[in-house]
Amino acid sequence: MPEWGCCEPCVPCDKPACGCGNPDCKCETPCQNCTCGREENNGGSCVENNCAEDRREFHSQTVGADGPVLVQDGRLHETLDIFVNSVERERVVHTKGYGALGCFRPYQCMAPYTKAAFLQDPSVETPVFVRFSLAVSNRGTPDSARNVHGFATKFYTKEGNFDIVGNQIPVFFIRDAIRFPEVIAALKPSPKNNLANPEAIWDFIARTPEALHMVTWLYSDVGTLDSVRTMRGFGINTFVWVNKAGEKRYVKYHWIPLAGERCIDSEEARRLACENPDVMAEDLYHTIAGGGCVEYELRVQLMNPCDAEKLPYDPLDDTKVWSERDYPLMPVGRMILDRNPDDYRTQVEHAAFSPANLVPGIELSADKMLQGRSFVYWDAQRHRLGNGFREIPVNRSPDWSPSKMPDSGMGECLEGVVTRSAIEKTDDFTQAGERYRCLPEIHRRHLVENIAADLGPMPKRIKTCVMGYFRKADEEFAARIEEEMNRMRRR
C-alpha cells in the first residue's frame, strides 16, 4: 500500500489539490472523491488506506483525542438533530404510498359544462402529480393485501392547484364525515395488541347498514390488486361544474386505465404478499424507469341537479353510484405519467392533497362527506407538515391566498330548520344487491368466499345482524354466504 495518506484540505501544503499526497496525482477533486493511490481494484478499500479516516467531519469535538465530547460542538448537535427530526409525522390514513409525475390534456373544449381553464384548450398540457396509496397501512403493508387504494391527483393549473382525491372503489363506508374517525378506528389494528381486528370491522358494519355496498366492492377482487397501471380510480364524492353562464351540473370523476382493468383473486394476493410486498410500487417505478408510461382517461358523469328529486337515491350520497345507463361516462382527457420522482421524501411524502383544492368552474356540492373532507384534509396537513405545507414545492400554487380560493354555492338560497338527521333517501341495500347480480359468476364466487372467510369467525350477534343486511340486498347472495360459512366451519 502506498505510504501517503490524505492531508487536511484546509492545511496549506505543496501536495496536489486533492490532498492525497501522491506527487504524481493530477486530480483536482476533493480528497474524498480522489481514487489515486487506492487499491480498490486489488481488494483494498478507502478505510484500509486511511483515505477517509482522518476527515474532520467524522469526529466529534473533544478535549484531546480521548477526552469527553464538548457541549459546544454545534456540528454534532445539528447532525443528530437533523437525523432525529428527518422523518415527519405519518399520515393518519394512506400511510404507504408511491407516486409519479406527468401531464394531462383535454380531448376537447369543455366550456359548455365548466369554465375551468385547464379543460378549455386541447393543445394545452397541464402538469400533474399522482400519489397512489393504501388506505389502511403502515410502511410495510403488502401492496396486494385487501385494501382501499388511494388515487390522488394534483393538477398544476394556471388558476391554481386542483385535486381529485379518490380511491379505486366508487363508494365509501359512510355518508357523513362525523363518523369518519369511527370507521378508521374500526379498520386500524387493535389498540390493545396492534394486531388486525376483523371483529371491530364487522361490528362497525353491523352498526352501519350503509356500509354494505362498500363491502360488496372491497371483498370482491377489486379489493386485491397487483398494479396501478390496471387500476380504476373514482372521485367518490359529487362535485359541481359551473360554466361561464352560471349553469351548474353535478359531476362524478372516473379514471379509466388505458392498459385495461385487471384484478387478482385472494390466493394470488396472498402469494404476492409473501414474495413481493412492494409489487405495485415496483411495477410503477420500473415501468417508467424503463421508458414506459402509465396512462389514464378521465371520464365524468354529469347530472342536472333537478334530477335529484326523481331519483330513488340521493345523488349526493357517497355510498351510492350513478347509473351509467342514465348518466353515461363522458371522455374528458388523457393523463400520461412518464416521470418518476427525483426524491421520494420531498415529492411523495410531502405531497398534500385536499378535495377543497379547487379552481374557478369547479365547486363543492352539499355531499355531507365531502363537506367534512373539505377542511379536515388541510388540518391533517398542518399537523403533519406544519403551517407552511403550501410552500413545499410539490404543493406550491402560484400566488395562493385564502382570498383567492373559489367559492362554492354562491347565489343559492337555502331555507330549513337546523337539525342533526339522516338524509331522506337512504336505501342502503338495493345497490349492494345490484352489485352482486352484475358480477360474472367467478367474481360472485370470490365475493362470497371472501366475505364468508372473514365473517364466519365473528360472534353470533354480529353475524345475525350482517346476514340480515345481505338478505335485504339479495336472498341468493345471503344464502350462498351462509352456505359457504357452514362449509368452512365443517372443514
N, C-alpha and C positions, 0 to 999 in steps of 0.2 A: 504494500500500500504506500502511496506517496507520503512524504513526511510533512508536506504543507497542509494546513487547515484553514478554515475561514477566519479572516480577521474581522474586527468590528467595523462595519461600513462607515461609522462616523469618525473613526480614528485616522488622521492623515497618515498616509504611508505611500511608498512607491510601488505598491503591488497593483495588479490590474484592477479595473473599475469594479469587477465583480467581487473582488476581495478574497478570491480563493487562494491566492498565494503562489500560483503556478506562473513562473516567469514567461512561459510560452503561451499563456492563455490570452486570447483576443476578445473574450466575452465582455459585453457592456451591460449585461443584465444584472439584477440584484443577486447577491451570493446564494440565496436560497433556490434560485432558478438555474444557477450555473451547474452544468454537469461535468465540467472539466475536472479531471483527477479522480472522479468517482469510479468505482469498479463494479457498477450495477450489472454490466454485461458479463462480468465474471463471477456473479453470485454475491457481490458486495452490496452495501446499502448506504444511504446517506448517514444513518446513525453510526454505522461501523466506521466510516471515515471522518466522523466528527463534523460533517458539513453543516448540520443544523443544531447540534447540541449547545453551541455557545451563543445562540441568538438571544438577545436580552429579553425579548417579549415572551420567552418561555419560562422566565423566572420571576418569582415574587421579590419584592424589595425586602431585604433582611439586614440585620446587624451582623456583618461578616457573612461568610459563605454558609456557616452552620447555625447562625443566630436566629432569633424569633422574627416572624414576619411583622412589618411595621403597619400600624393602623393607618398611617398617612398614605399607604400605597393605593392611590386612586385608580391606577390601571387595573389592579387586582379587583377592587370593589366593582368597577364598571363592567369588567369581563364577566364576573359572576352574576351581577345584577341583570345584565342583558340575557344571560343564559336562563336565569330563573323566570324572567318575565317575557321570554321569547314566544311562549305559547299562549294565545288568547283563550278566553272562555269558550268552551264548546257550545255549539247551537243546542238549544233545548230539544229540538227535533231535527231530523235531516242532518245528523252529525257527519256521517260518512258521505263524501261527495267527490265528484271529479268534473272537469269542465273542458270546454273548447270554445274557440272564437271563430267568427266567420262573418257572413253578411246576409242581408235579406233584401229581396227585390220584389215589388208587387208585379202581378201579371198585367194589371190594367188600372186605370184611374178609378178609385172607389168614392169619388166625390158625391155620387147620389146617396151614399149611405153615411159617410163620415168626412169631416173636414181635417182629420189628422194628416199632417203634411207628408209624413213618410209613406202614406198609402195613395199618393196622388200621381206620381210620375214613375212609369215602368222602367225608365232609364236610370233612375237614381237608386244606388245601393245604400243601405243603412247598416253600419257595423253592429254586430250582436255578440253577446257572450251568453253561454248557456251553462248552467250548473245542473248536473244530474245527481241524484242523491237517494239515500234510503231513509225513509221517514223514521222508523224505529230502529236505531242503530247506534253502535259505537264504531270506533275506527277499525275494529277487527271483524265486524259483522260480514258474513259471506254475502256477496252480491246476489247470488242465486236463491237465497233463503226467501220464503214467502214474506212479502213486504209491500208496502206502498212506496212506489218510486217517484221521487220528485223530478219535475221537468220545469225549471225556472229559466226564463229567457229575458234578457235585458237588451232593449233596442236603444242605441245611442243616436237619437234623432236630433235634428237641428232645433226642435222645440223643447228639448229636454229628454230625460230618460223615461222610457215606457217599459213596464214589466208585465209579463204574463207568468204568473206563479201558479203552476198546476201540478198534476200527477199523471200517472199512466192509467188511472181509473177515473171515469167521468163524474162520479158521485162521491159523497162523503158520509161519515158515520152519523153526523148531527146536522141540524139545520139552524142552530142558534149558537153563536160564539160563546155564550155564557157557560156552555158545557164543555168547551174545548179543554180546559185543564183536567176535567174528569175523564175524558176519553184518552188523553195522553197518559194519565196516571194508570189507566187500565192496560194500556199497551206496553208500558215500560216494565222492566224487570221488577220483581218483588222488592220493596224497600227493606224487607227483613233479611233476605239472603242474596239479593242481586241475581236471582235465577229467573228464567222465564216463568210467567204466571198465567197460564191459559185460563184458569178459573176466574181471574179478575176480568179477563176479556169477555168471557161468556156471561159472567154476571152483569157486566155493563150492557151487553146486547139484550139480555133478558129484561133489563130496565129501560131499554131504548128501542122500541119496535121500528123506528125509522131507520135504524142501522141495518135492517135485514137486507135491503137492496145492496148496500155496500158489501155485505157478507157474500152475496152471490157473485160478486166480481172478484173480491180478494181471494176467495177459496177456489176460484176457477184457475185455469192455467195462466190467466193474465197476471196472477199474483206471483208467478215464478218466471223469471226472465234470465237470459244469458247475454244480451246485447242491447245497448241503447239504439243501435242502428236499425233495429226492427221493432222498436217500442213506440206505441202511440202516446200522444200527450193530450191532455184536456185542461182547459182553464177552470173547469168545475163550476165556478160561480157565474152568474149572469151580470153582464155589464151593459152599458148603454152607449150606442153610437149616435152622434149628432152631426147632421150636415150643416152647411152654411145657411140654409133656410130655417134652421132650428128644428127640423123634423127629427124625431127620436125613434130608435128601434132597439129592442133588446138584442143582445148578441152573446153567443157562446163560442169559445175558441176550441179548435181541434188541430193538433199536429199529426200529420199522416207521414209515416216513414216511407220514403220513395224506394227503399230497398225491399219493401214488403213487410208485413206484420208476421211475427213469429213468437211463440211462447214455448215453454218446456213444461213437462209434467213434473210431479213432485219427486219421482225417482231420479230423474236426470238432475233435478235441482240439488238433491242430497249428494249425488256423486260429485257434482261440480263444487259444492261447498267444501268437500274434503280435498279435492285435487287442486282447486284454484279459487280461493275465496275472493280474489280480485278480478274475476273473469271479465266483468263488464268494463271496469276501469281500464284493464289491459287492452281489451278489444278496441275501445275508443281511441286510446293513445296510439297504439301500434298501427291502426288503420290510417290515422292522419300522418303519423311519422313516416309511414311507408309511401306517402304521396297520394293516398286516397282522400276521400272526403265523406262526410255524413250529411245526407240531405233529407229535408222535411218539406212538406207542403202545408202551408197554413190555410185552413178552411174555416168558414164560420157558418153558424146558423143564425138567421135573422128573424125576428118576430115583431109584429106590430103590437105595442103594449095593450091595445084594445082587445087582442085575442085572449088575454088572460082571463077575462070573465067567462068565456065559453069553454075553457079547457077543464078537464076533470081533475087536474092537478095545478099547483101553483108554479108558474114558470120561474119564480124567484127562489124556489126550494131547491137547495143544492143536493138533496137526496134523490132527486128526480132527473131523468134525461128527457130531452125533447124528441118527439118522433121525427126521424129523418124522412119519413114519407110526407109528413105535413110541413116540415121545415128542412128542406134538403140542404146538404152541405154545399157551400159556395166557395170555389177556389179563390184565394186572395193573392198568394205569392209563394215564393220558394226561399227557404233558408238553407245555406250551404255552410257547414262547419269544416274548415280546412286548415286550422292552425291550433296547435297545442299551446297551452300557457307556457310562458317563459319561466315563471316562478309560481309554484303551487300555492305557497302561503299568501303572497300578496295579491294574487289574481283569483284564486278559487276560494280560499278560506276567508279572505277579506271581502268577498262579494256580498253585498247586502241588497236583498230584494224586498219588494212590497207591492201588493195589489193596488196601493194608493199612489204608486209612481205612474201618473197619467199624463197625457198630453191633450191639448185642445182638440175636441171632437170625440173624446172617449171619457165616459163618466162612470161613477159607481151607481149601481141600482140599489133598491131597498132590500136586497137579499140580506137577511139578518146575519148570516155567517160572514158575508163579505164586509158588512159594516164593521164587524168586530175585527176582522183581519186587517182592515184599512189602517188602524192605529196601533195594534199590538205588535205588528212586524217592526215598526220604527222603534217602539220601546225596546224590543228584543235586540235590535242592532245597537242602540245606545248602551245597553247593558253589556253587550259582548265586545263592541269595538270602540266605545266611547262616543262622546257628543260630536266628534269630528268625523264620523263614519262617512259622511257625504263627500269629504275632501280626499278620501282614499282614491287613488287613480281609477280603479276598476268601477267605482261608484260615482265618479265625478260627473256632474252635469253642468254645462257652461252657464255661468251667471245665475245659479239657483238661489232662490229665496222663498220663504213661505208666501209672500205676497204674490208670487208668480205661479203658484200652484193652481191648476184648473179647478173650477168649482163644479160640484155635482148637484143636480136638481134645481138649478136656477129657473125661476119662473113658475115652479109648481106651487099649487095651492092645496094644502092638506088640512083636513079637519077631523078631529076624533077625540076620544077620551084617553088620557094617559093610562096605560094598563101594562100588566105583565101577563101575556096569554099566548097560547099556541096560535099558529096560522089557521085559517078557516078550513082549507083543503089539505088534509094530511095524507090519507090513503097510503099507508105505509107498506102495503103488501102487493098491490096489483103489478107494479113494475118488477118486483122481485120474482113473481111468477112468470111474467113475460120474459124476463132474462133467462130463466131456466128453460123455458119452452123453445126459445130461439136458438139454443146451442145445438150443435151436432151431437149425436149420441155419445161419441167417445169423450167429448168435453162434459156432457151431462154426467157420465160415469165418474170422471175425475172429480167433478164438483161434489158429487155425493160422497165419494170415498174420502176426500179431503175434509169435508165437514164432519163426517162420522168419526174419523180418526181423532179429531180434536174434541168434539162434543161428547163422544162416548164415555170418557172417564169422568165427566162432570157430575156434581151432586144431582140427585133426582129433581130437586126443586128448580134448578136451572134448566135441566133437560126438558122438563114438563112445560115450562114457560116458552122456551125457544121453539120446541116442536109444535106448540100451538100456533106460533107465528108462521112456521113453514106450512102448516096445513091451510092457513088462510091464504098463503101465496099460491100453493098448488098441492092438491091432495096426493098426486103421484110423486111429486118431489119429496114430500114428507114421508110417504110410505117407503120410498127407496132409502132414505136416510135411516129410518127406523130399522129396516131390514139389514142394512149394512152394519149398523151398530150392534145388532144382535149377532150377526155373523162374526164380527170381530171379537165379541165377548166369548163366543164358544171356542175360539181358537186356542 
